[in-house]
Amino acid sequence: QVQPVESGGGLVQAGGSLRLSCAASGSGFIFRLNTMGWYRQAPGKQRELVADITSDGSTNYADFVKGRFTISRDNAKNTVYLQMNSLKPEDTAVYYCKQWIFQNGYWGQGTQVTVSS
């Protein structure tokens, strides 16, 4: 069963920072070939893309996090990170990692991020 595992969520004050980690399933060979992404879902809202990173390191960000969040990957550790700075209360959500293995996407169980005002 393929399931990435997220960690690093928590409670932080507005303006603070958190770094999320996602440990991918499977072999490093497969990890290096595929895109990884971070999504989030706030209560009562649909899940939305936050950022993703391709196998060659190209990144894509949602407008609402540009300049504040940074996605990166460590292929030696099969891990993708989301550095979140200047957090706002509206960033409060469950953050999910999505691991792509070619055409198939696999979700983690999510990690809660709560930003207090």
N, C-alpha and C positions, 0 to 999 in steps of 0.2 A: 504494500500500500504506500502510495506516495503522499506524504503530507509534510510540508515545511513547518517549522516550528519558530514562532515569533517570541521575542522577549524584549524587555526594556521599557515597557509601559509603566505608567504611574501617575501620581498627582504632582502637578507643578503649578507655580504661580504664573500669571500672565507676564510675558517678557522672558521667561525662563527657557531652558533647553532640555531636550531629552534625545537619546540616541536609541533607536530601535534596531534590533538585529533579527535576521531570519536565517536559520540554518536549513539549507535545502536538503531534500532527500536524494538518495541515489549517488551515483558515481560522480566524481569530479569531472570526468570527461564529458558527461552529459550536461552537467551544470555549466561548464564553460561555453557550450554551444547554444545556450538558450537564454531568452529574456527572463528577467525577474521584475516583479512589480509590487508596489505598495498601493493599497486601496484603503478607504475608510468609510465607515458607516455610522452616522449619528442617529440618535433615536428619532424615529418617524421619517427618516430620509432614506433615499436609495444609496446603495454602495457606489462610491465614485473613485475614479483613478486619482491618485496623488502624484505618483511618479513611477517611471519604469526605466530600466537600463538594459540595453541589448548585449549580445555576446561580445561585441567589439567596444563596448563602453559608452556608446551613444546614449544620451539621457533625454528624457521628456518629462516635463512638469506641468501640472495643472496651474492655471494662472494664479489661483489663490495661494499658492505656496512658493511661487517664483521669488528668488532672492532670500528666502527664509529657510527652505529645506534643501538638503543635498542627499541624493541617492548615490551609493557607491557599492562596489562589489569586491570581494577578496576571493579570487578563484582558488587560491591555495587552501582556503578554509571552507569553501562551498557556502559562503555566507554573503548576504546582501545587507546593507545598512541604510538607515534613514536618519540622518542628522537633522534635528528639528530645532531651530532657533527662533527667537522672538515669538514664542507661542502666544496664541490668542485664545480667549474662551471659546470662540467658534471652531477651534481646532479639536475640541473635545469630541471623541468618537472612539469606536473600536477600530483599530488599524489591523488590516489583514495583509499578509504576504501572499503573493500568487507566483507559483513556480510554473513556468512553461516547459514542457518537454515536447518539443516540436509542435504539433497542432493541439496538444491537450494542455489544459490549464488546471492546476491543483491549488486549492486554498489551504492556508493554515487556519488554526482555530481563532486567531485574533488576539490582540493585546489591547487593554483599555488605556486610553490616554485621557486624562482629565485636567483641564486648565482652569484654575480658579482666578476670578477677577480681583 
